[in-house]
Amino acid sequence: MEKQCSYMKALKCRECGHEYALEATHVCEFDFGPLEVVYDYERIQGRLTREVIQSRPQTMWRYRELLPIAGEPTVGTQVGYTPLVKADRLAKRLGIRELWVKNDTVNYPTLSFKDRVVSVALSRARELGFTTVACASTGNLANSVAANAASVGLDAYVFIPHDLEQGKVLNSLIYGARVISIKGHYDEVNRLCAEIAGKYRWAFVNVNMRPYYAEGSKSMGFEIMEQLGWKIPQHTVICMASGSLLTKIHKSYQEFSKLGLAQSHPWKIHGAQATGCSPITTAQKAGLDFFKPVKPATIAKSLAIGTPADGFYALKVMKETGGHGEDVTDDEIREGIRMLAECEGIFAETAGGVTVGVAKKLIAQGRISAGDSAVLCVTGNGLKTLDAVAGHAGETREIRPSLREFEAVLALDKPDLARS
C-alpha cells in the first residue's frame, strides 16, 4: 500500500499520456511508449523549500519529494551530494571563462552516478515486495546493483557483455552477485533481460523498474543547482549511453524552475558520445529527430549502447534547449581523461574523457561561448577503466639508488635546476 508521504501520482506514457498504477511496469500497452513517473507538484509546492532541503543530510535524498518512493529510502541512504568542483585550470586549458565539474567519480558506494539510480530503484523494489533484483549493464550499473543489493540482503543477478573491463567484472563479483556474461553486445543483453523479466518476478532496475530507476538521475541536476547557489547552469555537457541521464537532468532543471527553487532562465544541454558509438550525436548533427542503431566499437564501453532507449528524447531536449551533440575518437577520449587529471586531479573513466573531449570541441566551435559558464558531468571513476589508458599515460623511469642517476633524469625535465 502507498503511504501518505508519497508525492507520486501515477506512471504516464510519454507518447499518448495514458496513466498506469505505480507498479513494476515500464511500457504502454497501447502504443509501447515508455512510462514516466508524474508527481503532485501542487502538494510539493511550499513543502519542499530551500530551507527544508538545506536542513537535511547532504545526500541525494534531501530532494526526496521529487524522487519516486512511497516512504523513506531503505537502500543507498548515503548516496549523492558529490562535489561540484570549480575547474579553473581546466577552464583555461579549454578556453572558457568559467567551468565546473560535477564529480561523481567519488559517489558512494561504487564510484559512479549509477549509485543514484540504483538506490532509487532498489528502494522502490523493496516497497513493491521484490526480493531478487537484476540489471542489464555495461559495467557501472552492475557494480552498483551488486553492492547496493548486498547492503540490504537482496539477491542480485547482473547481465553483462562478455568483453567488459576486468575491473568492472571484479567489482560486481566481489559483492556476491551472480554475474552472467553474455556473448554479445549490450543491446542483445538487454533483449535477453526483457525476456527474463517477463518470466520471473524479479525487479530489473532498467527494465520493469525503469520509470523509477531513471528518476534517480535527477538528483545530479538538483545538486548542481543547489551547489551553484540555486542557479541553473548556462551550459551542461552530459555523456550519453541510453540518453536517460541527459533527459533527467533537463527534467530536474524544469522541476526546480516550476517550484521556484532555482532562478529560471534559458539553459542549453549538450550531449556527448564516443565516435565508435554515436547514434544520437550523429542524428543531431544531421538535423534529424530520429537515430539509426549502430554496432558499438569504442573504448568507452560504459557508453556502448547502439540502440539507446532514450535517444529520441535526448535529441528532443538538445533541440528544445538549443544544445548540440558531438562525439570524440578513442584518442580524444584518452586526451580528455588526461586533461581532467592533469588540470584538476580528477581521474575519470572513459565516459568522463568523452565529456571533456566533447566540451573542448564545443568551445572551439563556438557552440559554447568562451565568455560563458558550463558544467561538465563526470560520471565514473578512472580506476574502473585502467585498461583503456594503460600504455597511454606516460612511463616510469627506473634508476638505481644513485643521486647521479637521478640528476641525469632531472636534467631531461628541468635542465636549469639540474645545473645549479
C-alpha positions as CSV (number, residue, x, y, z in Angstrom):
1,M,0.0,0.0,0.0
2,E,1.2,3.5,-0.8
3,K,1.9,5.7,2.2
4,Q,0.6,9.2,2.5
5,C,4.1,10.7,2.3
6,S,4.3,9.7,-1.4
7,Y,4.1,12.5,-3.9
8,M,3.9,10.3,-6.9
9,K,0.6,10.4,-8.8
10,A,0.9,7.7,-11.5
11,L,3.0,6.3,-14.3
12,K,2.3,8.1,-17.5
13,C,3.1,7.2,-21.2
14,R,5.4,9.7,-22.6
15,E,3.7,9.3,-26.0
16,C,-0.1,9.1,-25.5
17,G,-0.4,10.2,-21.9
18,H,-2.3,7.1,-20.7
19,E,-1.8,6.6,-17.0
20,Y,-1.0,3.4,-15.1
21,A,-0.8,2.4,-11.4
22,L,2.5,2.8,-9.6
23,E,3.6,-0.8,-10.2
24,A,6.6,-2.6,-11.8
25,T,5.8,-1.8,-15.4
26,H,7.6,0.3,-18.0
27,V,5.8,0.2,-21.4
28,C,2.4,1.5,-22.5
29,E,0.1,-1.3,-23.6
30,F,-1.5,0.9,-26.3
31,D,1.5,2.4,-28.2
32,F,4.5,0.8,-26.5
33,G,5.7,4.2,-25.4
34,P,7.9,4.4,-22.3
35,L,6.3,5.2,-18.9
36,E,7.4,8.0,-16.6
37,V,6.6,8.9,-13.0
38,V,4.5,12.0,-12.6
39,Y,4.2,13.9,-9.3
40,D,1.7,16.0,-7.4
41,Y,3.5,19.3,-7.8
42,E,0.7,21.2,-6.1
43,R,1.3,19.2,-2.9
44,I,5.1,19.6,-3.3
45,Q,4.9,23.3,-3.8
46,G,5.6,25.1,-0.5
47,R,6.6,21.9,1.3
48,L,9.9,21.5,-0.5
49,T,11.7,24.8,0.1
50,R,15.4,25.8,0.0
51,E,15.3,25.9,3.8
52,V,13.8,22.4,4.1
53,I,16.4,21.0,1.7
54,Q,19.3,22.6,3.5
55,S,18.2,21.3,6.9
56,R,18.5,17.7,5.7
57,P,21.6,15.4,5.5
58,Q,23.8,16.0,2.5
59,T,22.7,13.1,0.3
60,M,20.5,12.8,-2.8
61,W,17.6,12.1,-0.5
62,R,17.4,15.7,0.6
63,Y,15.1,16.1,-2.5
64,R,13.0,13.0,-1.7
65,E,9.6,14.6,-2.6
66,L,10.8,14.7,-6.2
67,L,12.1,11.1,-6.1
68,P,9.8,8.1,-6.8
69,I,9.5,6.2,-3.5
70,A,6.5,6.0,-1.2
71,G,8.2,6.1,2.2
72,E,11.7,6.7,3.5
73,P,14.6,5.4,1.4
74,T,15.9,1.9,2.5
75,V,18.7,1.5,0.1
76,G,21.6,3.8,-0.6
77,T,20.8,6.3,2.2
78,Q,24.3,7.8,1.9
79,V,24.4,8.2,-1.9
80,G,24.9,11.5,-3.6
81,Y,25.8,15.1,-2.8
82,T,29.1,14.8,-4.6
83,P,31.4,17.8,-5.1
84,L,30.8,20.5,-7.7
85,V,34.4,21.5,-8.4
86,K,35.3,24.9,-9.8
87,A,37.7,23.8,-12.5
88,D,39.8,27.0,-13.2
89,R,42.9,25.2,-14.6
90,L,40.8,23.1,-17.0
91,A,38.8,26.2,-18.0
92,K,42.0,27.9,-19.0
93,R,43.1,24.9,-21.0
94,L,39.8,24.7,-22.8
95,G,39.4,28.4,-23.3
96,I,36.2,29.2,-21.3
97,R,35.6,31.9,-18.7
98,E,34.1,29.6,-16.0
99,L,33.9,25.8,-15.8
100,W,32.6,23.4,-13.1
101,V,32.9,19.6,-12.9
102,K,30.2,17.6,-11.2
103,N,32.4,14.9,-9.8
104,D,30.5,11.6,-9.4
105,T,33.8,9.7,-9.6
106,V,33.6,9.8,-5.7
107,N,30.0,8.7,-5.4
108,Y,29.2,6.2,-2.7
109,P,29.5,3.2,-2.7
110,T,30.7,2.3,-6.2
111,L,32.3,5.5,-7.6
112,S,29.7,6.2,-10.3
113,F,26.5,8.1,-10.8
114,K,24.7,4.7,-11.2
115,D,24.5,4.6,-7.4
116,R,21.9,7.3,-7.7
117,V,19.5,5.4,-9.9
118,V,20.1,2.1,-8.2
119,S,19.3,3.4,-4.7
120,V,16.0,4.7,-6.0
121,A,15.2,1.6,-8.0
122,L,16.0,-0.8,-5.1
123,S,14.2,1.3,-2.5
124,R,11.1,1.2,-4.7
125,A,11.6,-2.5,-5.4
126,R,11.5,-3.3,-1.7
127,E,8.3,-1.3,-1.3
128,L,6.8,-3.4,-4.1
129,G,7.8,-6.6,-2.4
130,F,10.7,-7.8,-4.6
131,T,13.4,-10.0,-3.1
132,T,15.6,-10.5,-6.2
133,V,17.0,-7.6,-8.3
134,A,18.8,-7.6,-11.6
135,C,20.0,-5.5,-14.5
136,A,21.5,-5.4,-17.9
137,S,24.7,-3.4,-17.7
138,T,27.8,-2.1,-19.5
139,G,29.6,-2.2,-16.1
140,N,28.9,0.6,-13.7
141,L,25.2,-0.4,-13.2
142,A,26.2,-4.0,-12.5
143,N,28.7,-2.8,-9.8
144,S,26.0,-0.6,-8.2
145,V,23.3,-3.2,-8.2
146,A,25.6,-5.8,-6.8
147,A,26.9,-3.5,-4.0
148,N,23.6,-1.9,-3.0
149,A,21.7,-5.3,-3.1
150,A,24.4,-6.8,-0.8
151,S,24.0,-3.9,1.6
152,V,20.3,-4.9,2.3
153,G,20.4,-8.6,1.7
154,L,18.7,-8.7,-1.7
155,D,19.6,-11.5,-4.2
156,A,21.2,-10.0,-7.3
157,Y,21.8,-11.1,-10.9
158,V,23.7,-8.9,-13.3
159,F,23.9,-9.5,-17.0
160,I,26.9,-8.0,-18.9
161,P,28.5,-8.2,-22.3
162,H,31.4,-10.6,-22.4
163,D,34.1,-8.1,-23.2
164,L,33.8,-5.6,-20.3
165,E,36.8,-4.2,-18.5
166,Q,38.0,-6.7,-15.9
167,G,37.9,-4.0,-13.2
168,K,34.1,-3.7,-13.6
169,V,33.6,-7.5,-13.7
170,L,35.5,-8.0,-10.4
171,N,33.7,-5.1,-8.9
172,S,30.4,-7.0,-9.4
173,L,31.7,-10.4,-8.4
174,I,33.2,-9.2,-5.1
175,Y,29.7,-8.4,-3.7
176,G,28.4,-11.9,-4.2
177,A,26.1,-11.1,-7.2
178,R,25.6,-13.7,-9.8
179,V,27.3,-12.3,-12.9
180,I,26.1,-13.6,-16.2
181,S,28.4,-12.8,-19.1
182,I,26.7,-12.8,-22.5
183,K,28.4,-13.5,-25.8
184,G,27.0,-10.4,-27.5
185,H,26.8,-6.6,-27.2
186,Y,24.7,-4.6,-24.8
187,D,21.5,-4.5,-26.9
188,E,21.5,-8.3,-27.1
189,V,22.0,-8.4,-23.3
190,N,19.1,-6.0,-22.8
191,R,16.8,-8.1,-25.0
192,L,17.5,-11.2,-23.0
193,C,16.8,-9.4,-19.8
194,A,13.4,-8.2,-21.1
195,E,12.6,-11.9,-21.6
196,I,13.7,-12.9,-18.2
197,A,11.9,-10.0,-16.6
198,G,8.7,-11.2,-18.3
199,K,9.0,-14.7,-16.9
200,Y,10.4,-14.3,-13.4
201,R,9.2,-12.0,-10.6
202,W,12.5,-10.1,-10.4
203,A,13.0,-6.3,-10.2
204,F,15.1,-5.5,-13.3
205,V,16.2,-1.9,-12.5
206,N,16.4,-0.9,-16.1
207,V,13.5,-2.9,-17.5
208,N,10.3,-3.3,-15.4
209,M,11.6,-0.8,-12.8
210,R,12.9,1.7,-15.3
211,P,10.4,4.5,-14.7
212,Y,11.6,4.7,-11.0
213,Y,15.3,4.0,-11.8
214,A,15.6,6.8,-14.3
215,E,14.3,9.4,-11.9
216,G,17.3,8.9,-9.7
217,S,19.4,10.8,-12.3
218,K,17.5,14.0,-11.5
219,S,19.4,14.2,-8.2
220,M,22.6,15.1,-10.0
221,G,20.8,18.1,-11.5
222,F,19.2,19.1,-8.2
223,E,22.7,19.1,-6.6
224,I,24.2,21.1,-9.4
225,M,21.6,23.8,-9.0
226,E,21.9,24.0,-5.2
227,Q,25.7,24.0,-5.3
228,L,25.6,26.8,-7.9
229,G,23.6,28.9,-5.4
230,W,20.2,27.8,-6.7
231,K,21.0,28.6,-10.3
232,I,20.6,26.6,-13.5
233,P,23.8,26.4,-15.5
234,Q,24.1,28.2,-18.8
235,H,25.5,25.1,-20.4
236,T,25.6,21.5,-19.2
237,V,27.6,18.8,-21.1
238,I,26.5,15.2,-20.4
239,C,27.7,11.9,-21.8
240,M,25.1,9.7,-23.4
241,A,24.6,5.9,-23.4
242,S,20.9,5.4,-23.4
243,G,20.4,9.2,-23.2
244,S,18.4,8.9,-20.0
245,L,20.8,11.0,-17.8
246,L,20.6,13.9,-20.2
247,T,16.8,13.9,-20.2
248,K,16.5,13.6,-16.5
249,I,18.9,16.4,-15.7
250,H,16.8,18.5,-18.0
251,K,13.7,17.4,-16.1
252,S,15.4,18.4,-12.8
253,Y,16.0,21.9,-14.1
254,Q,12.4,22.1,-15.2
255,E,11.1,20.9,-11.8
256,F,13.2,23.3,-9.7
257,S,12.1,26.1,-12.1
258,K,8.5,25.2,-11.8
259,L,8.7,25.0,-8.0
260,G,10.6,28.3,-7.7
261,L,13.6,26.6,-6.2
262,A,16.0,27.8,-8.9
263,Q,16.4,31.1,-10.8
264,S,14.7,30.4,-14.1
265,H,16.5,31.4,-17.3
266,P,17.2,29.7,-20.7
267,W,19.7,26.9,-20.5
268,K,21.4,24.7,-23.0
269,I,22.1,21.0,-22.7
270,H,24.7,19.3,-24.8
271,G,25.2,15.6,-25.4
272,A,28.5,13.8,-25.7
273,Q,29.2,10.4,-27.3
274,A,32.1,8.3,-28.4
275,T,32.6,8.3,-32.2
276,G,32.6,4.5,-32.1
277,C,29.0,4.5,-30.7
278,S,27.4,7.8,-31.6
279,P,23.8,7.2,-32.9
280,I,22.4,10.2,-31.0
281,T,25.1,12.8,-31.9
282,T,25.2,11.6,-35.5
283,A,21.5,12.2,-35.8
284,Q,21.7,15.6,-34.0
285,K,24.5,16.8,-36.3
286,A,22.5,15.8,-39.3
287,G,19.4,17.7,-38.1
288,L,17.4,14.5,-37.6
289,D,14.8,13.8,-34.9
290,F,15.4,10.0,-35.1
291,F,18.6,7.9,-34.9
292,K,19.8,4.8,-36.6
293,P,21.1,2.0,-34.4
294,V,24.8,1.2,-34.6
295,K,27.2,-1.6,-33.6
296,P,29.5,-0.2,-30.9
297,A,33.3,-0.1,-31.4
298,T,34.8,2.2,-28.7
299,I,37.0,2.1,-25.6
300,A,34.1,3.9,-23.8
301,K,32.3,0.7,-23.0
302,S,30.0,2.3,-20.4
303,L,28.5,4.3,-23.3
304,A,28.4,1.5,-25.8
305,I,24.7,1.2,-26.4
306,G,23.9,1.1,-30.1
307,T,20.1,1.4,-29.7
308,P,19.7,4.0,-26.9
309,A,16.3,3.7,-25.2
310,D,16.0,7.5,-24.6
311,G,17.8,8.6,-27.8
312,F,14.7,10.2,-29.3
313,Y,14.0,12.2,-26.1
314,A,17.7,13.2,-25.8
315,L,17.5,14.6,-29.3
316,K,14.3,16.5,-28.4
317,V,16.0,18.0,-25.3
318,M,19.0,19.2,-27.2
319,K,16.8,20.8,-29.9
320,E,14.4,22.5,-27.3
321,T,17.3,24.0,-25.3
322,G,19.5,25.0,-28.2
323,G,22.1,22.5,-27.3
324,H,24.3,20.4,-29.5
325,G,25.7,16.9,-29.8
326,E,29.3,16.0,-30.5
327,D,31.5,12.9,-30.4
328,V,35.1,12.1,-29.9
329,T,37.5,9.3,-31.0
330,D,39.3,6.9,-28.7
331,D,42.5,9.0,-28.8
332,E,40.4,12.2,-28.0
333,I,38.8,10.3,-25.1
334,R,42.2,9.4,-23.6
335,E,43.3,13.1,-24.1
336,G,40.2,14.2,-22.2
337,I,40.9,11.8,-19.3
338,R,44.5,13.2,-19.1
339,M,43.4,16.8,-19.3
340,L,41.0,16.4,-16.4
341,A,43.5,14.5,-14.3
342,E,46.4,16.9,-15.0
343,C,44.4,20.1,-14.5
344,E,42.1,19.2,-11.7
345,G,43.4,16.0,-10.1
346,I,40.2,14.1,-11.1
347,F,40.7,10.6,-12.6
348,A,37.6,9.8,-14.7
349,E,36.7,6.7,-16.6
350,T,36.4,6.8,-20.4
351,A,32.9,8.3,-20.2
352,G,34.4,11.3,-18.4
353,G,37.0,11.6,-21.2
354,V,34.1,11.7,-23.6
355,T,32.5,14.6,-21.7
356,V,35.7,16.6,-21.5
357,G,36.7,15.9,-25.1
358,V,33.3,17.0,-26.4
359,A,33.3,20.1,-24.3
360,K,36.7,21.0,-25.8
361,K,35.2,20.7,-29.3
362,L,32.0,22.6,-28.5
363,I,34.0,25.5,-27.1
364,A,36.4,25.5,-30.1
365,Q,33.4,25.6,-32.4
366,G,31.8,28.5,-30.5
367,R,28.7,26.5,-29.6
368,I,29.7,27.1,-26.0
369,S,30.9,30.7,-25.9
370,A,34.3,31.4,-24.4
371,G,32.6,34.0,-22.2
372,D,30.0,31.7,-20.7
373,S,29.9,29.2,-17.8
374,A,29.5,25.5,-18.2
375,V,29.1,22.4,-16.0
376,L,30.6,19.0,-17.1
377,C,29.0,15.9,-15.7
378,V,31.7,13.3,-14.9
379,T,30.0,10.1,-14.1
380,G,32.5,7.4,-13.1
381,N,36.0,6.7,-11.7
382,G,39.1,6.1,-13.8
383,L,40.2,3.2,-11.5
384,K,37.4,1.2,-13.3
385,T,38.9,1.5,-16.8
386,L,42.6,1.3,-16.3
387,D,42.8,-0.9,-19.4
388,A,41.8,2.0,-21.6
389,V,44.7,4.2,-20.6
390,A,47.4,1.6,-20.0
391,G,50.3,2.5,-22.2
392,H,48.9,6.0,-22.9
393,A,49.7,7.7,-19.6
394,G,53.4,8.1,-19.7
395,E,56.1,5.8,-18.4
396,T,58.0,5.3,-15.2
397,R,61.8,5.8,-15.3
398,E,63.8,3.3,-13.4
399,I,67.2,4.2,-11.8
400,R,69.4,2.7,-9.2
401,P,69.6,4.4,-5.8
402,S,72.1,6.9,-7.0
403,L,72.0,10.7,-6.9
404,R,74.0,10.9,-10.1
405,E,71.4,8.8,-11.9
406,F,68.5,10.8,-10.5
407,E,70.2,14.1,-11.6
408,A,70.6,12.6,-15.1
409,V,66.9,12.1,-15.2
410,L,66.3,15.6,-13.7
411,A,68.4,17.2,-16.4
412,L,65.9,16.0,-19.0
413,D,62.9,17.6,-17.1
414,K,64.5,20.7,-15.5
415,P,67.9,21.4,-17.1
416,D,68.3,24.7,-15.3
417,L,67.7,23.1,-11.9
418,A,70.0,20.2,-12.6
419,R,72.8,22.6,-13.4
420,S,72.5,24.5,-10.1
